[in-house]
């Protein structure tokens, strides 16, 4: 294969996505795994995306339900897509409230577009801010290597709060079809949920979880804990019902509006926001590819963009100097990309030194007798008995573990749901590895069943607790290190008869802790459990003692605190 052809095959010949993107592999003919997923499940995507007449019916019903002077809120950024939506909603005769979030980096031209076009159409415009956005951006970059997640959280929280205060029951978004496919539909497809009605039901449930658990500075979701706002206010994605292309949107704006002007200071992937390029640059440094690679590729598959148009948007940042200035302003230093064991020395797993027994003491055994070697120290053999060096080279880091304590009774069913939501939130926990003809590979898939094991110690005597926990942990660790296909995250819960609470042991590959610190994982799991318990009034499936309704953390780090 020629060098030019190899370079060409670095991007999918159909959608243009880079092979550097997580989970993306190219076939011999240059087609990516995501395009194959789309081909196999095209009926699902076709069923989910609706036609414009159905949107008209939904919005007509919204008029009759409205308890406000406004029929709906439009999330209006001043960019091309939301401006198109504004004109189309106005054509439907809706009484609109245009909601704009100024994150501190909105282009001056975008603000002019907002003021001019809402004035032209006679639409009420409100612009909200959030005083702690610099911290929000910093947290968003730390968590996701992009600024967009924090900004979206501010937009969705503030607009939902406004809708709730004003009695408006409908919020319309300008989320593109590519974003809908990537952020929502791929997840449900991985869970084998392909009925659009069930998807909508799960999305509504997920909105509540998102608003109360996805937290950034000053955006804690406390206002939404009672579930009233997310139950009453519906969220409608305009482009779910419109298959208009990007070219057609530009043509429409040229014909319909003399006031909308494309900003010249927002980079290649945005028509309203100057900090957008910061997210693109940081994601490229920390993850190895643009955060727009995946949704833009879906835009191509779904017909919104041509491949050439997509590649034109993915060329990089438009102003590197401004990116550096903004990074200094918000106080963030991009982290160099970490590639598994190549840059991190892993820890081997010592069963005898960290598993906590029922008395709260540490089982002291010799390191030599209890050490189980990590994957890359274990030789695997070919059929003729000779070492298989390709198999022996484990590229994803070392296996490690950490022990924690649940300091009160646990609802088993709710804990499983909280773990499910944790894995949904953190894509890293969805990683799976496998060994095949071409060696080791890793990819993303949703864990079914959950990587969760409950072990009931009540049938054993207290003297046997330590022996049983060590044996169980050893068995699981052997499974992890000996598998040719499996996940890089596993949790075991040990329950006791002699005291309230449980012991938890989390097994993971070091590649998880590289990007998801233990403290973040446990903080998120505690928060998810707390929120789900507030919605649960049944005492079924209680383990580890009598259930209570305390609001404190369920799980604490056994290295810092132990409650017996």
VEXFIZA-544335 format. One record per residue (C-alpha): residue number from 0; residue in one letter; x, y, z. Coordinates in Angstrom, 3 decimals, always signed. Example, Ala and Ser with C-alpha at 12.3 -4.5 7.8 and 13.67 -1.06 7.14 Angstrom:
! VEXFIZA-544335
resi,resn,px,py,pz
0,A,+12.300,-4.500,+7.800
1,S,+13.670,-1.060,+7.140
END
This chain:
! VEXFIZA-544335
resi,resn,px,py,pz
0,X,+0.000,+0.000,+0.000
1,X,+1.387,+3.386,-0.935
2,X,+2.175,+6.009,+1.697
3,X,-0.486,+8.344,+0.271
4,X,-3.088,+5.587,+0.394
5,X,-2.195,+4.785,+4.017
6,X,-2.613,+8.442,+4.890
7,X,-5.978,+8.462,+3.130
8,X,-7.165,+5.430,+5.060
9,X,-6.447,+7.230,+8.336
10,X,-9.949,+8.640,+7.916
11,X,-13.098,+6.730,+7.077
12,X,-13.800,+6.911,+3.363
13,X,-17.506,+7.451,+4.077
14,X,-17.884,+9.732,+7.119
15,X,-14.345,+11.108,+7.443
16,X,-13.815,+10.217,+11.120
17,X,-10.223,+9.816,+12.260
18,X,-8.974,+6.407,+13.360
19,X,-7.480,+8.257,+16.362
20,X,-10.968,+8.628,+17.890
21,X,-11.796,+6.276,+20.764
22,X,-13.168,+2.932,+19.645
23,X,-12.760,+3.675,+15.929
24,X,-11.196,+1.058,+13.693
25,X,-11.032,+1.070,+9.910
26,X,-11.685,-1.977,+7.771
27,X,-9.464,-2.990,+4.889
28,X,-11.636,-0.933,+2.557
29,X,-11.401,+2.125,+4.799
30,X,-14.892,+2.046,+6.377
31,X,-15.090,+2.751,+10.128
32,X,-16.795,+0.709,+12.815
33,X,-19.395,+3.439,+13.430
34,X,-20.502,+3.440,+9.789
35,X,-20.972,-0.317,+10.080
36,X,-23.062,+0.194,+13.227
37,X,-25.190,+2.704,+11.343
38,X,-25.668,+0.336,+8.406
39,X,-26.700,-2.513,+10.707
40,X,-29.161,-0.386,+12.696
41,X,-30.342,+2.164,+10.150
42,X,-33.965,+1.210,+10.815
43,X,-33.565,+2.308,+14.446
44,X,-32.205,+5.733,+13.489
45,X,-34.870,+6.167,+10.801
46,X,-37.609,+5.317,+13.317
47,X,-36.303,+7.751,+15.929
48,X,-35.972,+10.757,+13.629
49,X,-39.423,+12.074,+12.727
50,X,-40.931,+14.424,+10.159
51,X,-41.780,+18.091,+10.475
52,X,-45.559,+17.601,+10.631
53,X,-45.144,+15.634,+13.871
54,X,-43.244,+18.559,+15.378
55,X,-46.070,+20.889,+14.382
56,X,-48.568,+18.650,+16.199
57,X,-46.403,+18.536,+19.356
58,X,-45.960,+22.313,+19.435
59,X,-49.650,+22.903,+18.805
60,X,-50.413,+20.793,+21.871
61,X,-47.823,+22.799,+23.803
62,X,-49.787,+25.965,+23.035
63,X,-52.878,+24.560,+24.700
64,X,-50.984,+23.310,+27.754
65,X,-49.039,+26.498,+28.366
66,X,-49.740,+28.330,+31.625
67,X,-47.550,+31.233,+30.549
68,X,-47.668,+34.091,+28.103
69,X,-45.041,+32.118,+26.151
70,X,-45.638,+28.840,+24.352
71,X,-42.021,+27.738,+24.602
72,X,-38.430,+28.711,+25.308
73,X,-35.907,+28.442,+22.480
74,X,-32.282,+27.919,+23.475
75,X,-30.912,+30.602,+21.181
76,X,-27.144,+30.920,+20.780
77,X,-27.166,+33.324,+17.844
78,X,-25.440,+30.692,+15.690
79,X,-26.694,+29.497,+12.326
80,X,-28.659,+26.447,+13.547
81,X,-30.592,+28.128,+16.353
82,X,-31.260,+31.168,+14.151
83,X,-32.786,+28.858,+11.554
84,X,-34.906,+27.266,+14.309
85,X,-36.029,+30.701,+15.523
86,X,-37.337,+31.633,+12.084
87,X,-39.106,+28.277,+11.651
88,X,-40.792,+28.413,+15.069
89,X,-41.927,+31.940,+14.388
90,X,-43.480,+30.733,+11.118
91,X,-45.552,+28.285,+13.193
92,X,-47.091,+31.211,+15.081
93,X,-45.592,+30.371,+18.454
94,X,-45.135,+32.919,+21.216
95,X,-41.426,+32.526,+21.864
96,X,-39.007,+33.433,+24.602
97,X,-35.444,+33.345,+23.252
98,X,-33.047,+32.218,+25.976
99,X,-29.353,+32.987,+25.467
100,X,-26.532,+31.994,+27.784
101,X,-23.516,+34.291,+27.701
102,X,-20.628,+32.180,+28.946
103,X,-18.249,+35.149,+28.830
104,X,-16.818,+34.188,+25.445
105,X,-19.746,+34.742,+23.086
106,X,-18.711,+36.539,+19.927
107,X,-19.734,+40.182,+19.720
108,X,-21.148,+39.458,+16.284
109,X,-23.250,+36.633,+17.730
110,X,-24.697,+39.026,+20.327
111,X,-25.478,+41.482,+17.517
112,X,-27.175,+38.671,+15.593
113,X,-29.295,+37.838,+18.643
114,X,-30.353,+41.435,+19.253
115,X,-31.030,+42.214,+15.588
116,X,-32.984,+39.094,+14.682
117,X,-35.135,+38.907,+17.816
118,X,-35.988,+42.598,+17.271
119,X,-36.835,+41.913,+13.620
120,X,-39.162,+39.041,+14.573
121,X,-40.649,+40.692,+17.644
122,X,-39.377,+37.932,+19.929
123,X,-38.600,+38.562,+23.579
124,X,-34.913,+37.916,+24.283
125,X,-33.292,+37.198,+27.648
126,X,-29.567,+36.736,+28.206
127,X,-28.362,+34.870,+31.301
128,X,-24.857,+34.583,+32.739
129,X,-23.177,+32.493,+35.434
130,X,-20.648,+34.226,+37.656
131,X,-18.418,+31.167,+38.102
132,X,-18.017,+30.103,+34.472
133,X,-14.231,+30.216,+34.564
134,X,-14.294,+27.529,+37.271
135,X,-16.976,+25.647,+35.342
136,X,-14.796,+25.629,+32.222
137,X,-11.815,+24.488,+34.271
138,X,-13.800,+21.636,+35.842
139,X,-15.223,+20.674,+32.457
140,X,-11.746,+20.466,+30.960
141,X,-10.524,+18.427,+33.925
142,X,-13.415,+15.961,+33.663
143,X,-13.997,+15.736,+29.926
144,X,-11.149,+17.572,+28.140
145,X,-13.727,+19.915,+26.595
146,X,-15.445,+23.150,+27.612
147,X,-18.806,+22.157,+26.138
148,X,-19.982,+19.832,+28.929
149,X,-19.836,+22.555,+31.582
150,X,-21.439,+25.118,+29.301
151,X,-24.295,+22.755,+28.371
152,X,-24.931,+22.116,+32.060
153,X,-25.259,+25.858,+32.724
154,X,-27.573,+26.310,+29.727
155,X,-29.832,+23.408,+30.632
156,X,-30.008,+24.185,+34.372
157,X,-30.694,+27.901,+33.925
158,X,-33.251,+27.459,+31.135
159,X,-35.101,+24.736,+33.055
160,X,-35.197,+26.938,+36.136
161,X,-36.558,+29.823,+34.067
162,X,-39.200,+27.634,+32.439
163,X,-40.269,+26.344,+35.845
164,X,-40.486,+29.866,+37.297
165,X,-42.544,+31.204,+34.363
166,X,-44.802,+28.198,+33.932
167,X,-43.473,+27.415,+30.450
168,X,-43.818,+23.723,+29.663
169,X,-41.675,+23.356,+26.542
170,X,-37.994,+24.033,+25.804
171,X,-36.781,+23.681,+22.211
172,X,-33.123,+22.943,+21.501
173,X,-31.018,+23.255,+18.372
174,X,-29.110,+20.040,+19.063
175,X,-28.005,+18.612,+15.714
176,X,-28.846,+15.116,+14.518
177,X,-25.210,+14.164,+14.863
178,X,-25.191,+15.252,+18.510
179,X,-28.460,+13.409,+19.141
180,X,-27.025,+10.212,+17.643
181,X,-23.757,+10.415,+19.562
182,X,-25.013,+11.678,+22.930
183,X,-28.219,+9.637,+23.140
184,X,-29.033,+7.045,+20.514
185,X,-25.733,+5.150,+20.574
186,X,-26.157,+4.520,+24.281
187,X,-29.659,+3.097,+23.895
188,X,-28.523,+0.982,+20.982
189,X,-25.784,-0.492,+23.180
190,X,-28.494,-1.384,+25.724
191,X,-30.627,-2.964,+22.987
192,X,-33.343,-0.318,+23.496
193,X,-34.608,+0.411,+19.983
194,X,-38.245,+1.374,+20.540
195,X,-38.477,+5.204,+20.104
196,X,-41.232,+5.429,+22.732
197,X,-39.074,+3.605,+25.280
198,X,-36.084,+5.767,+24.343
199,X,-38.162,+8.876,+25.053
200,X,-39.272,+7.457,+28.403
201,X,-35.685,+6.661,+29.407
202,X,-34.475,+10.077,+28.237
203,X,-37.011,+11.746,+30.507
204,X,-35.807,+9.672,+33.450
205,X,-32.219,+10.443,+32.502
206,X,-32.871,+14.198,+32.436
207,X,-33.692,+14.131,+36.135
208,X,-30.515,+12.192,+36.928
209,X,-28.457,+14.573,+34.796
210,X,-29.764,+17.764,+36.386
211,X,-29.227,+16.613,+39.965
212,X,-25.966,+14.674,+39.609
213,X,-23.911,+16.382,+36.880
214,X,-22.376,+19.124,+38.998
215,X,-20.122,+22.069,+38.328
216,X,-19.211,+25.158,+40.345
217,X,-22.459,+26.911,+41.315
218,X,-24.543,+24.358,+39.380
219,X,-25.455,+21.746,+41.979
220,X,-28.957,+20.825,+40.769
221,X,-30.460,+21.119,+44.270
222,X,-33.465,+23.013,+42.903
223,X,-34.478,+19.989,+40.837
224,X,-34.267,+17.303,+43.529
225,X,-38.061,+17.069,+43.922
226,X,-38.365,+16.116,+40.236
227,X,-41.213,+18.561,+39.553
228,X,-39.464,+20.678,+36.904
229,X,-38.106,+17.762,+34.862
230,X,-41.490,+16.056,+35.026
231,X,-43.454,+19.095,+33.871
232,X,-41.147,+20.739,+31.327
233,X,-40.572,+18.804,+28.101
234,X,-37.402,+19.133,+26.032
235,X,-37.808,+19.015,+22.255
236,X,-34.923,+18.674,+19.827
237,X,-35.999,+20.592,+16.725
238,X,-33.675,+18.729,+14.378
239,X,-35.115,+15.391,+15.415
240,X,-37.997,+16.490,+13.199
241,X,-36.053,+18.304,+10.487
242,X,-33.480,+16.743,+8.168
243,X,-32.346,+20.051,+6.698
244,X,-28.692,+20.088,+5.649
245,X,-26.081,+22.614,+6.700
246,X,-25.935,+23.979,+3.150
247,X,-29.708,+24.427,+3.137
248,X,-29.552,+26.322,+6.455
249,X,-27.018,+28.761,+5.024
250,X,-29.133,+29.190,+1.885
251,X,-32.209,+29.844,+4.010
252,X,-30.460,+32.495,+6.104
253,X,-29.087,+34.237,+3.026
254,X,-32.553,+34.376,+1.518
255,X,-34.608,+35.018,+4.668
256,X,-32.410,+37.336,+6.731
257,X,-30.303,+40.347,+5.908
258,X,-29.302,+40.650,+9.555
259,X,-27.533,+37.361,+10.360
260,X,-23.772,+37.520,+9.843
261,X,-21.265,+34.702,+10.249
262,X,-18.812,+35.670,+13.056
263,X,-15.160,+35.690,+12.064
264,X,-13.707,+34.956,+15.521
265,X,-15.292,+31.652,+16.550
266,X,-13.251,+28.919,+14.884
267,X,-14.295,+26.327,+12.342
268,X,-16.851,+24.359,+14.407
269,X,-18.876,+27.210,+15.899
270,X,-20.802,+30.234,+14.707
271,X,-21.190,+31.928,+18.069
272,X,-18.553,+30.942,+20.687
273,X,-14.885,+31.955,+20.954
274,X,-13.903,+29.485,+23.695
275,X,-14.979,+26.604,+21.498
276,X,-11.487,+26.405,+20.001
277,X,-10.064,+25.903,+23.495
278,X,-12.082,+22.709,+23.866
279,X,-10.947,+21.528,+20.444
280,X,-7.280,+22.202,+21.241
281,X,-7.315,+20.616,+24.714
282,X,-9.194,+17.523,+23.548
283,X,-6.636,+17.079,+20.788
284,X,-3.764,+17.334,+23.286
285,X,-5.291,+15.121,+25.973
286,X,-7.249,+12.600,+23.888
287,X,-5.464,+12.695,+20.562
288,X,-8.386,+13.896,+18.414
289,X,-10.954,+16.711,+18.178
290,X,-14.055,+16.494,+20.339
291,X,-16.024,+17.223,+17.160
292,X,-14.783,+14.131,+15.325
293,X,-17.568,+11.823,+16.491
294,X,-20.677,+14.070,+16.240
295,X,-19.482,+15.568,+12.945
296,X,-19.073,+12.071,+11.488
297,X,-22.641,+11.313,+12.509
298,X,-23.745,+14.467,+10.709
299,X,-22.261,+12.971,+7.547
300,X,-23.892,+9.567,+8.038
301,X,-27.263,+11.195,+8.624
302,X,-27.005,+13.469,+5.592
303,X,-26.633,+16.839,+7.294
304,X,-23.064,+17.388,+6.061
305,X,-20.990,+16.149,+3.157
306,X,-17.695,+14.444,+3.943
307,X,-15.795,+17.384,+2.452
308,X,-17.732,+19.866,+4.595
309,X,-17.013,+17.772,+7.687
310,X,-13.274,+17.674,+7.005
311,X,-13.266,+21.458,+6.496
312,X,-14.680,+21.855,+10.033
313,X,-12.099,+19.509,+11.552
314,X,-8.936,+21.237,+10.375
315,X,-8.027,+22.465,+13.873
316,X,-8.178,+25.777,+15.722
317,X,-8.419,+29.113,+13.961
318,X,-6.386,+31.176,+16.436
319,X,-3.819,+29.325,+18.576
320,X,-2.693,+32.504,+20.307
321,X,-6.219,+33.221,+21.528
322,X,-6.489,+29.643,+22.788
323,X,-3.387,+30.151,+24.941
324,X,-4.679,+33.464,+26.250
325,X,-8.014,+31.944,+27.284
326,X,-6.313,+28.967,+28.937
327,X,-4.198,+31.334,+31.026
328,X,-7.302,+33.382,+31.852
329,X,-9.248,+30.414,+33.230
330,X,-6.139,+28.877,+34.820
331,X,-5.966,+25.546,+33.041
332,X,-2.871,+23.702,+31.823
333,X,-3.585,+20.866,+29.361
334,X,-2.332,+17.458,+30.455
335,X,-0.155,+15.450,+28.136
336,X,-1.828,+12.360,+26.801
337,X,-1.338,+9.211,+28.910
338,X,-1.039,+5.922,+27.036
339,X,-1.536,+3.051,+29.499
340,X,+1.566,+1.346,+30.791
341,X,+3.884,+3.269,+28.504
342,X,+3.773,+6.285,+30.812
343,X,+2.597,+4.887,+34.143
344,X,+4.204,+2.285,+36.353
345,X,+1.357,+0.031,+37.473
346,X,+0.836,-1.442,+40.902
347,X,+0.618,-5.184,+41.360
348,X,-2.277,-6.510,+43.415
349,X,-1.460,-7.518,+47.003
350,X,-4.342,-9.518,+48.435
351,X,-2.846,-9.748,+51.903
352,X,-2.248,-6.088,+52.607
353,X,-5.461,-4.231,+51.803
354,X,-8.544,-6.476,+52.109
355,X,-10.304,-5.432,+55.328
356,X,-11.712,-8.222,+57.503
357,X,-14.821,-8.084,+59.703
358,X,-12.882,-6.915,+62.775
359,X,-11.496,-3.855,+61.018
360,X,-7.932,-5.181,+61.122
361,X,-5.688,-5.814,+58.139
362,X,-4.864,-9.382,+57.293
363,X,-1.063,-9.513,+57.471
364,X,+0.434,-12.027,+55.097
365,X,+3.774,-12.094,+53.370
366,X,+3.900,-10.208,+50.112
367,X,+5.611,-13.177,+48.499
368,X,+2.858,-15.660,+49.336
369,X,-0.025,-13.354,+48.410
370,X,+1.303,-11.498,+45.377
371,X,-0.538,-12.207,+42.161
372,X,+1.408,-11.025,+39.127
373,X,-0.009,-8.436,+36.757
374,X,-0.950,-9.304,+33.203
375,X,+2.291,-8.208,+31.595
376,X,+4.379,-10.546,+33.777
377,X,+2.352,-13.596,+32.782
378,X,+3.578,-15.623,+29.798
379,X,+0.951,-17.028,+27.471
380,X,+1.706,-19.980,+25.234
381,X,+1.093,-20.927,+21.643
382,X,-0.434,-24.276,+20.753
383,X,+3.065,-25.789,+20.471
384,X,+3.916,-24.696,+24.029
385,X,+6.283,-21.899,+23.080
386,X,+5.778,-18.374,+24.517
387,X,+3.374,-16.193,+22.569
388,X,+5.180,-12.846,+22.832
389,X,+2.323,-10.968,+21.159
390,X,-0.123,-12.195,+23.770
391,X,+2.317,-11.624,+26.621
392,X,+2.572,-7.938,+25.804
393,X,-0.402,-6.479,+27.663
394,X,-0.748,-2.853,+26.448
395,X,-3.356,-1.460,+28.822
396,X,-1.535,-0.990,+32.140
397,X,-1.580,-2.986,+35.400
398,X,-4.477,-4.345,+37.469
399,X,-4.958,-2.588,+40.818
400,X,-7.606,-2.532,+43.534
401,X,-8.889,-0.332,+46.341
402,X,-11.051,-1.165,+49.382
403,X,-13.930,+0.981,+50.660
404,X,-16.555,+0.699,+53.371
405,X,-20.303,+1.284,+53.220
406,X,-20.915,+2.779,+56.636
407,X,-24.610,+1.922,+56.797
408,X,-27.165,-0.447,+55.281
409,X,-27.355,-0.542,+51.507
410,X,-30.316,-0.979,+49.195
411,X,-28.982,-3.555,+46.780
412,X,-31.289,-2.649,+43.890
413,X,-30.640,+1.095,+44.178
414,X,-26.907,+0.543,+44.478
415,X,-26.962,-1.425,+41.228
416,X,-28.902,+1.397,+39.561
417,X,-26.383,+3.931,+40.867
418,X,-23.509,+1.876,+39.460
419,X,-25.355,+1.682,+36.147
420,X,-25.649,+5.489,+36.067
421,X,-21.974,+5.824,+37.052
422,X,-20.922,+3.764,+34.043
423,X,-23.229,+5.795,+31.805
424,X,-21.584,+8.985,+33.057
425,X,-17.971,+7.840,+32.724
426,X,-17.206,+6.434,+29.300
427,X,-13.882,+5.089,+30.583
428,X,-15.792,+2.508,+32.646
429,X,-17.362,+1.172,+29.424
430,X,-13.984,+0.001,+28.082
431,X,-13.622,-3.662,+27.153
432,X,-10.534,-5.505,+25.967
433,X,-10.149,-8.579,+23.781
434,X,-7.420,-10.667,+22.213
435,X,-7.762,-11.798,+18.608
436,X,-5.793,-12.589,+15.538
437,X,-4.288,-9.108,+15.412
438,X,-3.366,-8.992,+19.090
439,X,-4.895,-7.026,+21.956
440,X,-7.604,-4.481,+21.233
441,X,-9.843,-2.215,+23.311
442,X,-13.260,-0.812,+22.506
443,X,-16.338,+0.657,+24.190
444,X,-19.467,-1.348,+24.917
445,X,-22.134,-1.180,+27.557
446,X,-21.746,-3.717,+30.391
447,X,-24.554,-6.245,+30.394
448,X,-24.672,-7.642,+33.000
449,X,-23.226,-5.058,+35.351
450,X,-19.652,-5.682,+36.585
451,X,-21.006,-6.098,+40.119
452,X,-20.875,-9.101,+42.479
453,X,-22.575,-9.373,+45.900
454,X,-21.038,-11.810,+48.398
455,X,-23.053,-12.708,+51.509
456,X,-20.722,-13.544,+54.404
457,X,-23.539,-14.152,+56.898
458,X,-23.422,-17.907,+56.314
459,X,-19.795,-18.008,+57.434
460,X,-18.369,-17.638,+60.905
461,X,-16.552,-14.420,+61.756
462,X,-13.273,-16.362,+61.803
463,X,-13.803,-17.292,+58.147
464,X,-14.502,-13.757,+56.895
465,X,-10.915,-12.935,+56.019
466,X,-10.328,-16.295,+54.342
467,X,-13.490,-16.001,+52.240
468,X,-12.845,-12.404,+51.187
469,X,-9.287,-13.196,+50.164
470,X,-10.403,-16.291,+48.242
471,X,-13.187,-14.425,+46.441
472,X,-10.950,-11.479,+45.595
473,X,-8.285,-13.842,+44.350
474,X,-10.757,-15.678,+42.139
475,X,-11.988,-12.437,+40.586
476,X,-8.476,-11.158,+40.078
477,X,-7.508,-14.434,+38.396
478,X,-10.516,-14.067,+36.097
479,X,-9.472,-10.542,+35.190
480,X,-5.839,-11.390,+34.511
481,X,-6.568,-14.619,+32.683
482,X,-9.359,-13.504,+30.366
483,X,-8.906,-12.996,+26.657
484,X,-11.937,-10.733,+26.659
485,X,-13.340,-8.683,+29.507
486,X,-13.829,-5.349,+31.197
487,X,-11.375,-3.118,+32.966
488,X,-13.625,-2.415,+35.955
489,X,-15.247,-4.723,+38.530
490,X,-16.873,-4.154,+41.921
491,X,-17.470,-6.670,+44.723
492,X,-19.700,-5.979,+47.764
493,X,-19.175,-8.119,+50.898
494,X,-22.037,-8.102,+53.437
495,X,-21.814,-9.263,+57.065
496,X,-24.106,-10.666,+59.724
497,X,-22.390,-9.170,+62.752
498,X,-22.503,-5.483,+61.938
499,X,-24.236,-2.838,+59.841
500,X,-22.657,-1.910,+56.542
501,X,-20.659,-3.600,+53.806
502,X,-17.125,-3.801,+52.469
503,X,-16.535,-2.855,+48.846
504,X,-13.550,-3.770,+46.722
505,X,-13.074,-2.129,+43.338
506,X,-10.808,-3.833,+40.835
507,X,-9.678,-1.841,+37.831
508,X,-6.962,-1.442,+35.295
509,X,-4.544,+1.417,+35.902
510,X,-5.778,+2.995,+32.657
511,X,-9.016,+3.777,+34.532
512,X,-7.333,+5.568,+37.426
513,X,-5.178,+7.476,+34.937
514,X,-8.267,+9.414,+33.840
515,X,-10.753,+8.818,+36.686
516,X,-9.332,+9.308,+40.207
517,X,-10.701,+7.068,+42.966
518,X,-12.068,+10.074,+44.853
519,X,-14.074,+11.270,+41.834
520,X,-15.462,+7.801,+41.216
521,X,-16.643,+7.344,+44.812
522,X,-17.988,+10.915,+45.084
523,X,-20.090,+10.374,+41.967
524,X,-21.301,+6.961,+43.124
525,X,-22.316,+8.392,+46.519
526,X,-24.204,+11.241,+44.872
527,X,-26.017,+8.955,+42.439
528,X,-27.015,+6.599,+45.259
529,X,-28.265,+9.498,+47.397
530,X,-30.385,+10.932,+44.589
531,X,-31.879,+7.572,+43.629
532,X,-32.695,+6.753,+47.264
533,X,-34.673,+9.984,+47.579
534,X,-36.960,+8.688,+44.834
535,X,-37.287,+5.252,+46.447
536,X,-39.670,+4.451,+49.289
537,X,-39.407,+0.659,+49.392
538,X,-37.368,-1.375,+51.873
539,X,-36.906,-4.266,+49.425
540,X,-33.474,-5.764,+48.849
541,X,-31.848,-4.097,+51.872
542,X,-28.473,-5.587,+52.739
543,X,-25.996,-4.931,+55.522
544,X,-28.554,-4.171,+58.253
545,X,-31.676,-2.063,+58.610
546,X,-32.056,+0.656,+55.982
547,X,-32.100,+4.297,+56.982
548,X,-32.620,+7.614,+55.216
549,X,-29.391,+9.392,+56.142
550,X,-28.188,+11.974,+53.618
551,X,-24.458,+11.492,+54.258
552,X,-22.110,+9.480,+52.075
553,X,-22.846,+5.771,+51.899
554,X,-19.277,+4.862,+50.958
555,X,-16.086,+6.036,+52.614
556,X,-12.465,+5.313,+51.841
557,X,-11.288,+2.526,+54.152
558,X,-7.788,+4.000,+54.142
559,X,-9.114,+7.179,+55.773
560,X,-12.037,+6.002,+57.855
561,X,-13.501,+2.754,+59.061
562,X,-16.864,+2.525,+60.841
563,X,-17.487,-0.906,+62.380
END
